[in-house]
């Protein structure tokens, strides 16, 4: 598990006052009734209603902090290791502790498990399709606040590390922000320049010069689509930095928006490029969305091959190509099938996608030594006995 480092879940809503303020109010009603009539030790089973990846760190760390502050014991059990894929409806985590303490915590635990475990599986599936390409988690701006940002970057790290371990993939090597870099064993987030910097200098080349002068130690990746001259502006930057271009320490990020083709291409020429560089993809069974990935507007297979060809032709075969814009698992799969000449992928909106699938649920099935569970969920108690989950130790590791 990752070691928390000055992050949100250490600070937010760990006091009982805050927990009561933010939880579903019927949990507060329940706590107050139990305080009056006598506490019970209960066991919760937490599951997600779609396939998910076990990623418990945020939830476990948060609840342990609450337990430490309030002085109660809590036990975490699971039959899964972090990174395991959990079938829909299967309990991924069991939590045992006093009902008066845990009742109000349910809201927060579900928040920290549901979205994270679905997002981690998204990250894994992208890495699975492009195992030889490093990914950067660029989802911060797509998140509903910094707590969600933290959850999504943590999820990307779990999915990426699982792909590294199981598949030998490059996985997610970093995120975009400094606050979450530790999830990727980095000290700082990764990023170079936004479109705003090019607009500020009114020139891709001048923005590249300014960036290199101010940040000579950082990866030199230039965004090249601001003026719609991906080829022309990239060649100009290479000519200004020939040593970096020759050494392969200069790269370009293709982020052409879906309203136009990359410089030098149109519909017909995109098909021609695909035919020349990825003829294995010239089949008739593709669906419309797949055809867009192959030779449509924006960052397509054809656009990447076209850019590589034009840069080689201009004498810059060693520059790196980083692509972004719509890289979900399906797009990654198509890129791999076409052998698209990529050196890296930035993905943002895909990690927190499928948000409708993040419905986590917690059911109590044991009150002291008595088994009682909601009708239809009897299997939770039965599988707990059958599967004999393993207790986490104090650090959250098995």
Helices and strands as residue ranges (DSSP letters): H 8-11, H 16-22, H 25-37, E 41-48, E 52-53, H 57-70, E 74-78, E 85-86, E 91-98, H 99-102, G 103-105, H 106-129, E 134-137, G 140-142, H 146-167, E 172-175, G 181-184, H 195-201, H 204-214, E 220-223, H 230-240, H 242-247, E 250-254, H 267-277, G 279-281, H 288-295, H 301-313, E 320-324, H 329-337, E 344-347, G 355-357, E 360-367, E 370-371, H 378-387, E 390-391
